[in-house]
Amino acid sequence: MQDAITTHIYTIYIFLAIMLFNLYSVVSSKNFISLAKKLKFMTPVYHLSNAIVIYTGTIVAFYAQHFSLTIALMIPASIFLLVIEIKRYKKQRVIKVGDVKLQEEFYVYAKKIYIIEIAVLAMVYIISKVF
């Protein structure tokens, strides 16, 4: 049981590191094309790590054979993170090279998305420690 929990926690750390890398990329990148390439590469990695977090969390929940408020919160949180990242990618995908205004708006939008994602992960962690 402890090995499954440890694996789940490490995958969450990897997931958080990917979120922080994406946020750093958005904040530090001045060229939209290079940012789009980075994020296009990182999007499948993000979704793979989210899937691994969900999978290991399911294993831990079934090992424990106990359904709690924390587990009930983690399920919609992981689905929310999946959906919000898909929305970010869809917004990024339609921006053309010449649409400077849309590119500038995307920087603001992507920063908000990644801050929200990190906040959701932090809130789930805090609630899991409280309950």
C-alpha positions in Angstrom: 0.0 0.0 0.0 2.8 2.4 0.9 4.5 1.9 -2.4 1.4 2.8 -4.3 1.0 6.0 -2.3 4.6 6.9 -2.8 4.3 6.3 -6.5 1.1 8.5 -6.6 2.8 11.3 -4.7 5.9 11.3 -7.0 3.7 11.4 -10.1 1.9 14.4 -8.6 5.3 16.1 -8.1 6.2 15.4 -11.8 2.8 16.7 -12.8 3.4 19.9 -10.8 6.9 20.2 -12.3 5.3 20.1 -15.8 2.8 22.8 -14.8 5.6 25.0 -13.4 7.7 24.5 -16.5 4.8 25.5 -18.7 4.1 28.6 -16.6 7.8 29.5 -16.7 7.8 29.0 -20.5 4.8 31.4 -20.9 6.3 34.0 -18.6 9.9 33.9 -20.0 9.2 33.4 -23.7 9.0 36.5 -25.9 8.6 34.7 -29.2 5.1 33.2 -29.7 6.2 30.6 -32.2 8.9 29.1 -29.9 6.4 29.1 -27.1 3.8 27.4 -29.2 6.3 24.7 -30.2 7.2 24.1 -26.5 3.6 24.0 -25.4 2.7 21.8 -28.3 5.3 19.3 -27.2 4.4 19.6 -23.5 0.7 19.1 -24.0 0.8 15.3 -24.5 3.3 15.0 -21.7 1.0 17.0 -19.5 -2.0 14.8 -20.3 0.1 11.6 -19.9 1.2 12.7 -16.4 -2.4 13.6 -15.5 -3.5 10.2 -16.7 -0.8 8.5 -14.6 -1.8 10.6 -11.5 -5.5 9.5 -12.1 -4.4 5.8 -12.6 -2.2 5.7 -9.5 -4.8 7.5 -7.5 -7.4 4.9 -8.5 -5.0 2.1 -7.4 -4.5 3.8 -4.0 -8.2 4.3 -3.6 -9.0 0.7 -4.4 -6.2 -0.5 -2.1 -7.6 1.5 0.8 -11.2 0.4 0.0 -12.4 3.6 1.5 -14.2 6.4 -0.3 -13.7 9.8 1.4 -14.4 13.4 0.7 -10.8 13.9 -0.4 -11.1 11.2 -3.0 -14.4 12.7 -4.2 -12.6 16.0 -4.6 -9.6 14.6 -6.5 -11.8 13.1 -9.2 -13.4 16.3 -10.4 -10.1 18.2 -9.9 -8.3 15.9 -12.2 -11.1 16.2 -14.8 -11.1 20.0 -14.4 -7.3 20.1 -15.1 -7.8 17.9 -18.1 -10.5 20.1 -19.6 -8.8 23.4 -18.8 -5.6 22.3 -20.5 -7.6 21.2 -23.6 -9.2 24.6 -23.7 -5.8 26.3 -23.5 -4.5 24.2 -26.3 -7.5 24.8 -28.5 -7.2 28.6 -28.0 -3.4 28.4 -28.8 -3.9 26.2 -31.9 -6.0 28.8 -33.9 -3.6 31.7 -33.4 -1.8 32.6 -36.6 1.7 34.1 -36.9 0.4 37.5 -37.9 -2.2 37.8 -35.2 -0.1 39.8 -32.7 -3.1 40.9 -30.7 -4.3 37.3 -30.2 -0.8 36.3 -29.3 -0.6 38.9 -26.6 -4.0 37.9 -25.3 -2.9 34.3 -25.2 0.1 35.1 -23.0 -2.3 36.5 -20.4 -4.7 33.7 -20.8 -2.1 31.0 -20.5 -0.6 32.5 -17.4 -4.1 32.5 -15.8 -4.7 28.9 -16.8 -1.4 27.7 -15.4 -1.8 29.6 -12.2 -5.3 28.2 -11.8 -4.0 24.7 -12.4 -1.3 25.0 -9.8 -3.8 26.5 -7.4 -6.2 23.6 -7.9 -3.4 21.1 -7.2 -2.3 23.0 -4.1 -5.9 23.2 -2.8 -6.4 19.5 -3.3 -3.2 18.9 -1.4 -4.2 21.2 1.4 -7.7 19.7 1.7 -6.2 16.2 1.6 -4.0 17.1 4.6 -6.9 18.7 6.5 -9.4 15.8 6.0 
